[in-house]
Structures are given as C-alpha cells and as structure tokens.
Amino acid sequence: MTSLQLSAKEEMVERFLDAAARGDLTQVSTLLSQVPSLINQKGYSGWTAVMLAARNGHYDVVEALLSHGCDKFSVNSSSQTAYDIAKFWGHKHIANLLDRTSDSCQRVLPGSDLSQQENYFSREPLDRLSGKRTDKVWLEAKQSEPGTVYLLFSDLSPMVSSSQEDDSAEVETRLCRFRYEAVKDLLQKPATLLIFLGEEKRNKPSPSPTSCSQTEEGVKEPPAWFAIGSDEDAAELLKRCREKNCSFPKSPNRDLLKFTEEEAGVVAQARSVLAWHSRYSFCATCGSSTKLEEGGYKRSCLNSKCRSLKGVHNTCYPRVDPVVIMLVIHPDGNQCLLGRKKVFPAGMFSCLAGFIEPGETMEDAVRREVEEESGVKVGSVQYVSCQPWPMPSNLMIGCLAVAISTDIKVDENEIEEARWFPRQQVIEALFMGARPAFTVPPRQTISHQLIRHWIGMSSNL
C-alpha cells in the first residue's frame, strides 16, 4: 500500500513539474489548488517548478508560482536558483521578476538591485524582538513556556544530529532542540550563558515544526528560541539528547555549512553572540568582571566606580567585524582576479578579502586590500551583497571592482598566489567540468556567489 501511495505522489509531482516546464498555467494552477504541497517539490537534479518555468521562459507560470509563495531561493544540484537559471538562459524579464522585491522600492531607487542573492547564514527565520531584551519578566516567563526551544552550545559548537539515508546520500545535519524541562538545571548554573534569539516569525518558514503557545488572552504566540552556552563536559551534555548520532562539530569552517538555510541563520546569530561573551568576560576599561544583561546582548561592569557605567561610556555590546571581499574584474571584462592561501585545499582559488580599518570607507578598503595583496590597482567599486560569517563574528561585504592595472605582484605574507582567470575557465569551475583548471569555494560562501554573480551579469548562453 505504501509503495502504491508513494508512486501516486511521485506521479503527481512529475505531472506538476512537466506542466511548469511546458508553461501550462491552467494545469499548474489546478494541481496546486488540489495539492498545495507540490509548490516546492523537486524532480531530477533538484529542479523545482519555478526553475523549470524560468529555464523555458514561461513568465506567467513563474509569476503564478511566486504568488503562491514558492521558495525562489531553493537551489538545484548545481547550486543554481531560479534567478540564476533565468539569467543564464537570457530570460531577463523573468530574472527581473525573480529579483524584484516591490514596485514601490523600484520607484524610489530605480535601477537598483535591491533583493540581491540571499547568502548562506543570512536568512532570519526568527524575529529578534530587540525591544523585549530589557523586559526581564517577559524573558523569564518565556523560558518556561512549553513551546520554547533551546539550543545547546559547547565551546561555540552547537549540538547537532546527523543522518544519512544511504551511502550515496549527503549527510543531513540538524540542530538538536530541547525543551525547558531538559535544560532547566543548566539555567541555574552561574557559568551558563543564556542568549535570547527571538520568536519564530508569523507566517514565515521556521527552522522547526514547533507549535505556538497560548497566552492568557487566548492569542497564540510563536515559540521563543534561546541559545545556551555551557562549560559542562561535552560528553555529559550529549547524554541529554535522545536523538541518534549527536555531536558537537569540531571543524566550524566545514561543519557549519551543512545546515538548512533557516538553521544556518539561527546558528550565525547564536554563535556570534556566544563568541563575543567568550572573549569579553572582563571590563575593557578597568579589568573587573562583567555581567550579562538584556537577553545576552550587553555586558556591564560589576565595579560601581568604573567610568564605563557613566554617561556615553555605558556601552559594551556584541561586536561585528566588517570585512570587504571582492571579485576584481580585468579591464577587458572577460577575466577575474582570484587568489589562494596556503591553508586552502589544493587547487582552490577565491576572492581577495580584508578587514576594513577605522576611518576607512568600504570602497577604499577594497582598493587598499587588492593592491596590498596582489599589486593590482582598482578603480570603480560596486557593492553586491553581504553575508554574516560567524567565525567568530564577521560581516562579509561583497563587492565587484574593476582593475585599472593588470600586473600581479603578490604579497606572500598575505596570499600564496594570484591569477587572472578567463571567463570560460571560471564557468567550468563553477559547474564542475570534467577537469576544471581550478576549484572555487562552496556555494555557501559569498566568494562563490560573487563569482556566480559576475558570470551571470553578461551571460548570453
């Protein structure tokens, strides 16, 4: 019986995807009205209905799928979104439809690319409710509600569970979620760090299928989320989890790239704040101990005579370190500059990057860092998009830059090598040709997305 039901479902998905690929709006709409869950179903190579419609230039079908709330940020097995596909095949009217946020924004800022791509770690499934952080009574009440979700961190690593259906499937990593009863003893320990992350957004995809809690007035409130940073032995913490294959990842630069987009956004917020607490236990002004306040987003000095508690000095908040990361384009428009560090995997090249210095603009930081690392001078700089990078708390500001010189002279203290790569070689590296001349960072990185953005800008394929 199960096999027959599965076959029927697969047949329905196939019919839906075929209708989208053919541009049959009537059938697409009919099937969606019967089975709304078809909207984001994937077929061969991870292609969804909106991707197939975008590939074949069916504007009305794409428009209808968007109106039904399809996930336009979903990616196929080649890490392409529907927007990427539309641009790649030259359907600019569909690419504009997928890229547009609202007509009113377009009127205020005509010609601006407002939506950009949504980078990994950037999705926010939780409403941070920063105005509630000073409400101690409200926060304490939220902690013990039955729907509240807790995430456990040890040495800045979240507890996760991993599963793999078969040897060929990719390992799926999910955050382990706990309820109040399972962690209330940890909350009583002085060394425990408790961070309020927010509430699940109403009418938005959430990182978990949790249910709403009931208020006294009978109005449902979305579940609250908290992160716990514990110094308890990691092995003891793992005993609290009833799921199989639980662990604390040890290689953040690799393991934190395996979450869903929603969970990655939560991890970015929690890990960055916990990393700040791990480095700022003492007052930078007088050296005394500090205490946690405002739901974990402020630390105050315990020395009542410290001048940090007076006037405008009363600020000790989580830090964010801005970093420019840039793809430098050759004056001929058909090559880009990429570099590699010794720590990179063999054959991998990436965009150049560097920290913005105090009193420096984003554009000047791009020009300075490119020249320092590669010897190449840069003229025009254009912002593309940004990405939180919780290793520990960077904000990667992605830019395109046009070179005004082409000779390369590498600063070997910064990078190992830099090269100009022709567009065709970059396309082969992105889409995994048989023997690419080099490899690029994974799709979860903004470097990958900047390279993809450049390729798509003038694609006429």
MARTIVO-763046 format. One record per residue (C-alpha): chain; x, y, z; residue in one letter. Coordinates in steps of 0.1 Angstrom, whole numbers, plus 5000, padded with zeros to 4 digits. Layout:
<rs>
R   c     xx     yy     zz   r
R   A      X      Y      Z   A
...
</rs>
This chain:
<rs>
R   c     xx     yy     zz   r
R   A   5000   5000   5000   M
R   A   5028   5024   5009   T
R   A   5046   5017   4976   S
R   A   5014   5025   4957   L
R   A   5009   5057   4976   Q
R   A   5045   5068   4970   L
R   A   5041   5061   4933   S
R   A   5010   5082   4931   A
R   A   5027   5110   4949   K
R   A   5057   5108   4925   E
R   A   5034   5107   4895   E
R   A   5016   5139   4908   M
R   A   5050   5157   4913   V
R   A   5061   5146   4878   E
R   A   5028   5160   4862   R
R   A   5032   5192   4881   F
R   A   5069   5197   4871   L
R   A   5061   5188   4835   D
R   A   5032   5213   4834   A
R   A   5056   5241   4847   A
R   A   5082   5231   4821   A
R   A   5057   5233   4793   R
R   A   5042   5265   4805   G
R   A   5007   5250   4811   D
R   A   4994   5276   4836   L
R   A   4960   5261   4838   T
R   A   4973   5227   4849   Q
R   A   4998   5242   4873   V
R   A   4971   5262   4890   S
R   A   4947   5232   4891   T
R   A   4973   5209   4906   L
R   A   4983   5235   4932   L
R   A   4947   5240   4942   S
R   A   4944   5203   4948   Q
R   A   4978   5197   4964   V
R   A   4994   5229   4977   P
R   A   5025   5210   4990   S
R   A   5036   5205   4953   L
R   A   5049   5241   4952   I
R   A   5085   5233   4962   N
R   A   5087   5197   4953   Q
R   A   5120   5187   4935   K
R   A   5125   5165   4905   G
R   A   5155   5153   4886   Y
R   A   5187   5170   4897   S
R   A   5168   5190   4923   G
R   A   5149   5212   4899   W
R   A   5116   5228   4911   T
R   A   5087   5240   4891   A
R   A   5098   5276   4892   V
R   A   5133   5266   4880   M
R   A   5118   5247   4850   L
R   A   5094   5276   4842   A
R   A   5123   5300   4844   A
R   A   5145   5278   4822   R
R   A   5119   5277   4794   N
R   A   5109   5314   4796   G
R   A   5073   5309   4810   H
R   A   5068   5343   4827   Y
R   A   5031   5337   4836   D
R   A   5039   5304   4853   V
R   A   5068   5319   4873   V
R   A   5045   5348   4883   E
R   A   5018   5324   4894   A
R   A   5043   5302   4914   L
R   A   5057   5333   4932   L
R   A   5021   5344   4941   S
R   A   5016   5310   4957   H
R   A   5047   5315   4978   G
R   A   5073   5292   4961   C
R   A   5108   5293   4975   D
R   A   5127   5312   4949   K
R   A   5160   5308   4969   F
R   A   5159   5270   4966   S
R   A   5189   5255   4947   V
R   A   5193   5225   4924   N
R   A   5221   5200   4924   S
R   A   5243   5225   4905   S
R   A   5236   5252   4932   S
R   A   5215   5273   4908   Q
R   A   5185   5292   4919   T
R   A   5156   5300   4895   A
R   A   5171   5335   4892   Y
R   A   5205   5321   4882   D
R   A   5188   5299   4856   I
R   A   5167   5327   4841   A
R   A   5198   5349   4837   K
R   A   5219   5321   4823   F
R   A   5194   5314   4796   W
R   A   5189   5350   4788   G
R   A   5153   5354   4801   H
R   A   5159   5389   4815   K
R   A   5122   5396   4821   H
R   A   5119   5365   4843   I
R   A   5151   5373   4861   A
R   A   5138   5408   4869   N
R   A   5106   5392   4882   L
R   A   5125   5368   4904   L
R   A   5149   5396   4916   D
R   A   5123   5422   4923   R
R   A   5112   5429   4959   T
R   A   5085   5455   4955   S
R   A   5074   5480   4929   D
R   A   5074   5509   4954   S
R   A   5111   5502   4962   C
R   A   5119   5502   4925   Q
R   A   5102   5536   4920   R
R   A   5123   5551   4949   V
R   A   5155   5536   4938   L
R   A   5151   5529   4901   P
R   A   5176   5505   4885   G
R   A   5188   5493   4919   S
R   A   5193   5456   4926   D
R   A   5175   5455   4959   L
R   A   5170   5419   4967   S
R   A   5204   5406   4957   Q
R   A   5211   5370   4964   Q
R   A   5203   5357   4998   E
R   A   5236   5344   5011   N
R   A   5241   5314   5034   Y
R   A   5239   5324   5071   F
R   A   5217   5354   5061   S
R   A   5182   5340   5064   R
R   A   5163   5352   5095   E
R   A   5135   5328   5105   P
R   A   5133   5344   5139   L
R   A   5120   5378   5149   D
R   A   5148   5391   5172   R
R   A   5124   5413   5192   L
R   A   5152   5435   5204   S
R   A   5127   5457   5222   G
R   A   5119   5428   5246   K
R   A   5155   5423   5257   R
R   A   5152   5447   5286   T
R   A   5119   5431   5298   D
R   A   5132   5406   5324   K
R   A   5098   5395   5335   V
R   A   5088   5387   5299   W
R   A   5120   5369   5292   L
R   A   5118   5348   5323   E
R   A   5082   5338   5315   A
R   A   5092   5328   5280   K
R   A   5119   5305   5293   Q
R   A   5095   5281   5310   S
R   A   5068   5280   5283   E
R   A   5062   5245   5268   P
R   A   5069   5255   5232   G
R   A   5102   5273   5239   T
R   A   5132   5259   5220   V
R   A   5167   5257   5235   Y
R   A   5199   5251   5215   L
R   A   5230   5238   5234   L
R   A   5265   5250   5226   F
R   A   5298   5237   5238   S
R   A   5330   5256   5230   D
R   A   5310   5276   5204   L
R   A   5298   5245   5186   S
R   A   5260   5237   5185   P
R   A   5248   5202   5193   M
R   A   5237   5186   5161   V
R   A   5223   5153   5149   S
R   A   5233   5137   5116   S
R   A   5216   5112   5094   S
R   A   5223   5096   5061   Q
R   A   5197   5075   5043   E
R   A   5223   5056   5022   D
R   A   5259   5057   5012   D
R   A   5253   5079   4982   S
R   A   5232   5105   5000   A
R   A   5246   5137   5016   E
R   A   5248   5137   5053   V
R   A   5219   5158   5068   E
R   A   5228   5180   5098   T
R   A   5201   5193   5121   R
R   A   5202   5213   5153   L
R   A   5192   5194   5184   C
R   A   5163   5212   5201   R
R   A   5155   5210   5238   F
R   A   5126   5220   5260   R
R   A   5127   5238   5293   Y
R   A   5125   5206   5315   E
R   A   5156   5191   5297   A
R   A   5178   5222   5304   V
R   A   5164   5239   5335   K
R   A   5192   5226   5357   D
R   A   5218   5242   5333   L
R   A   5200   5275   5336   L
R   A   5206   5276   5374   Q
R   A   5244   5273   5370   K
R   A   5263   5307   5373   P
R   A   5286   5298   5344   A
R   A   5258   5292   5319   T
R   A   5253   5318   5292   L
R   A   5217   5322   5281   L
R   A   5210   5342   5249   I
R   A   5175   5351   5237   F
R   A   5174   5346   5200   L
R   A   5138   5357   5193   G
R   A   5105   5342   5183   E
R   A   5095   5323   5152   E
R   A   5082   5348   5126   K
R   A   5045   5346   5119   R
R   A   5035   5333   5085   N
R   A   5072   5326   5077   K
R   A   5091   5293   5073   P
R   A   5105   5284   5107   S
R   A   5136   5263   5115   P
R   A   5115   5238   5133   S
R   A   5079   5225   5133   P
R   A   5072   5238   5168   T
R   A   5037   5248   5178   S
R   A   5025   5281   5191   C
R   A   5020   5287   5228   S
R   A   4987   5300   5243   Q
R   A   4986   5334   5261   T
R   A   4960   5343   5288   E
R   A   4941   5363   5263   E
R   A   4937   5333   5240   G
R   A   4960   5347   5213   V
R   A   4986   5323   5200   K
R   A   5022   5334   5203   E
R   A   5050   5319   5183   P
R   A   5076   5299   5202   P
R   A   5107   5316   5216   A
R   A   5142   5304   5209   W
R   A   5172   5306   5233   F
R   A   5208   5295   5229   A
R   A   5227   5281   5259   I
R   A   5265   5282   5262   G
R   A   5276   5257   5288   S
R   A   5310   5248   5302   D
R   A   5298   5214   5313   E
R   A   5317   5185   5298   D
R   A   5306   5179   5262   A
R   A   5301   5142   5267   A
R   A   5277   5149   5296   E
R   A   5258   5174   5275   L
R   A   5254   5148   5247   L
R   A   5237   5124   5271   K
R   A   5207   5148   5273   R
R   A   5199   5142   5236   C
R   A   5176   5113   5227   R
R   A   5183   5116   5190   E
R   A   5209   5093   5173   K
R   A   5243   5104   5161   N
R   A   5245   5136   5182   C
R   A   5278   5155   5183   S
R   A   5294   5189   5186   F
R   A   5311   5198   5153   P
R   A   5349   5203   5157   K
R   A   5356   5220   5123   S
R   A   5333   5251   5121   P
R   A   5346   5263   5087   N
R   A   5333   5230   5072   R
R   A   5307   5216   5095   D
R   A   5287   5248   5099   L
R   A   5280   5248   5062   L
R   A   5258   5217   5063   K
R   A   5226   5232   5078   F
R   A   5194   5242   5060   T
R   A   5193   5279   5051   E
R   A   5169   5286   5081   E
R   A   5190   5268   5107   E
R   A   5222   5284   5093   A
R   A   5207   5318   5100   G
R   A   5200   5309   5136   V
R   A   5235   5294   5141   V
R   A   5250   5326   5128   A
R   A   5232   5348   5153   Q
R   A   5238   5325   5183   A
R   A   5274   5316   5177   R
R   A   5285   5352   5171   S
R   A   5269   5364   5203   V
R   A   5284   5335   5223   L
R   A   5318   5341   5208   A
R   A   5316   5377   5220   W
R   A   5308   5366   5255   H
R   A   5337   5341   5255   S
R   A   5361   5370   5248   R
R   A   5347   5398   5269   Y
R   A   5342   5384   5304   S
R   A   5361   5413   5318   F
R   A   5357   5451   5315   C
R   A   5380   5466   5289   A
R   A   5380   5499   5310   T
R   A   5390   5487   5345   C
R   A   5396   5450   5342   G
R   A   5368   5440   5366   S
R   A   5343   5412   5359   S
R   A   5312   5419   5339   T
R   A   5277   5406   5340   K
R   A   5253   5396   5312   L
R   A   5222   5418   5306   E
R   A   5195   5424   5280   E
R   A   5189   5388   5270   G
R   A   5226   5383   5263   G
R   A   5232   5414   5242   Y
R   A   5250   5436   5267   K
R   A   5276   5432   5294   R
R   A   5280   5457   5323   S
R   A   5310   5462   5346   C
R   A   5305   5450   5382   L
R   A   5327   5477   5395   N
R   A   5303   5505   5405   S
R   A   5331   5531   5402   K
R   A   5341   5522   5367   C
R   A   5337   5550   5342   R
R   A   5322   5527   5317   S
R   A   5290   5529   5337   L
R   A   5288   5567   5333   K
R   A   5273   5588   5305   G
R   A   5280   5577   5269   V
R   A   5306   5551   5280   H
R   A   5278   5528   5291   N
R   A   5282   5506   5260   T
R   A   5295   5470   5258   C
R   A   5277   5453   5231   Y
R   A   5284   5423   5208   P
R   A   5310   5433   5182   R
R   A   5307   5428   5144   V
R   A   5339   5430   5124   D
R   A   5334   5443   5088   P
R   A   5354   5426   5060   V
R   A   5354   5435   5024   V
R   A   5355   5406   4999   I
R   A   5358   5415   4963   M
R   A   5359   5400   4928   L
R   A   5383   5421   4907   V
R   A   5374   5422   4870   I
R   A   5400   5427   4843   H
R   A   5397   5458   4822   P
R   A   5387   5436   4792   D
R   A   5357   5424   4812   G
R   A   5364   5387   4804   N
R   A   5388   5378   4832   Q
R   A   5387   5379   4870   C
R   A   5414   5380   4897   L
R   A   5414   5352   4922   L
R   A   5440   5343   4949   G
R   A   5448   5314   4972   R
R   A   5462   5310   5006   K
R   A   5484   5281   5018   K
R   A   5456   5268   5040   V
R   A   5433   5264   5010   F
R   A   5426   5229   4996   P
R   A   5448   5221   4967   A
R   A   5437   5238   4935   G
R   A   5412   5262   4952   M
R   A   5412   5299   4944   F
R   A   5389   5325   4960   S
R   A   5381   5362   4960   C
R   A   5405   5386   4978   L
R   A   5394   5399   5012   A
R   A   5405   5420   5041   G
R   A   5393   5439   5072   F
R   A   5380   5475   5069   I
R   A   5402   5498   5091   E
R   A   5389   5526   5114   P
R   A   5380   5557   5094   G
R   A   5381   5539   5061   E
R   A   5353   5536   5035   T
R   A   5342   5503   5021   M
R   A   5355   5514   4986   E
R   A   5389   5525   4999   D
R   A   5393   5492   5018   A
R   A   5387   5473   4986   V
R   A   5413   5493   4967   R
R   A   5438   5491   4996   R
R   A   5434   5453   5002   E
R   A   5436   5444   4965   V
R   A   5468   5464   4959   E
R   A   5484   5452   4991   E
R   A   5477   5415   4984   E
R   A   5481   5414   4946   S
R   A   5497   5446   4934   G
R   A   5467   5453   4912   V
R   A   5452   5488   4913   K
R   A   5414   5491   4914   V
R   A   5392   5519   4902   G
R   A   5354   5516   4903   S
R   A   5339   5496   4932   V
R   A   5303   5483   4933   Q
R   A   5286   5468   4963   Y
R   A   5267   5435   4956   V
R   A   5256   5418   4988   S
R   A   5268   5409   5023   C
R   A   5270   5378   5045   Q
R   A   5272   5372   5082   P
R   A   5302   5349   5089   W
R   A   5301   5336   5125   P
R   A   5338   5326   5126   M
R   A   5336   5343   5150   P
R   A   5316   5375   5141   S
R   A   5325   5389   5107   N
R   A   5302   5407   5082   L
R   A   5315   5399   5047   M
R   A   5307   5429   5024   I
R   A   5308   5416   4989   G
R   A   5318   5439   4960   C
R   A   5328   5439   4924   L
R   A   5358   5460   4915   A
R   A   5373   5470   4881   V
R   A   5411   5469   4878   A
R   A   5430   5498   4862   I
R   A   5463   5478   4862   S
R   A   5469   5441   4854   T
R   A   5504   5433   4866   D
R   A   5504   5410   4896   I
R   A   5529   5412   4924   K
R   A   5518   5390   4953   V
R   A   5525   5398   4990   D
R   A   5535   5364   5001   E
R   A   5527   5372   5037   N
R   A   5491   5376   5027   E
R   A   5484   5351   4999   I
R   A   5504   5324   4981   E
R   A   5493   5331   4946   E
R   A   5470   5353   4925   A
R   A   5460   5348   4888   R
R   A   5437   5362   4862   W
R   A   5412   5335   4851   F
R   A   5393   5337   4818   P
R   A   5355   5336   4820   R
R   A   5353   5301   4804   Q
R   A   5376   5286   4830   Q
R   A   5355   5301   4857   V
R   A   5323   5287   4842   I
R   A   5339   5252   4841   E
R   A   5350   5256   4878   A
R   A   5315   5267   4889   L
R   A   5296   5240   4870   F
R   A   5322   5212   4877   M
R   A   5335   5205   4842   G
R   A   5353   5172   4836   A
R   A   5387   5186   4846   R
R   A   5384   5222   4858   P
R   A   5416   5242   4859   A
R   A   5409   5251   4895   F
R   A   5381   5249   4921   T
R   A   5361   5277   4938   V
R   A   5348   5278   4974   P
R   A   5315   5260   4981   P
R   A   5281   5277   4973   R
R   A   5276   5286   5010   Q
R   A   5304   5312   5007   T
R   A   5299   5347   4995   I
R   A   5330   5343   4974   S
R   A   5312   5316   4953   H
R   A   5282   5339   4950   Q
R   A   5302   5368   4938   L
R   A   5319   5347   4911   I
R   A   5285   5334   4901   R
R   A   5270   5369   4901   H
R   A   5298   5381   4877   W
R   A   5293   5352   4853   I
R   A   5255   5358   4853   G
R   A   5258   5396   4847   M
R   A   5267   5393   4810   S
R   A   5257   5357   4802   S
R   A   5243   5353   4767   N
R   A   5242   5315   4768   L
</rs>
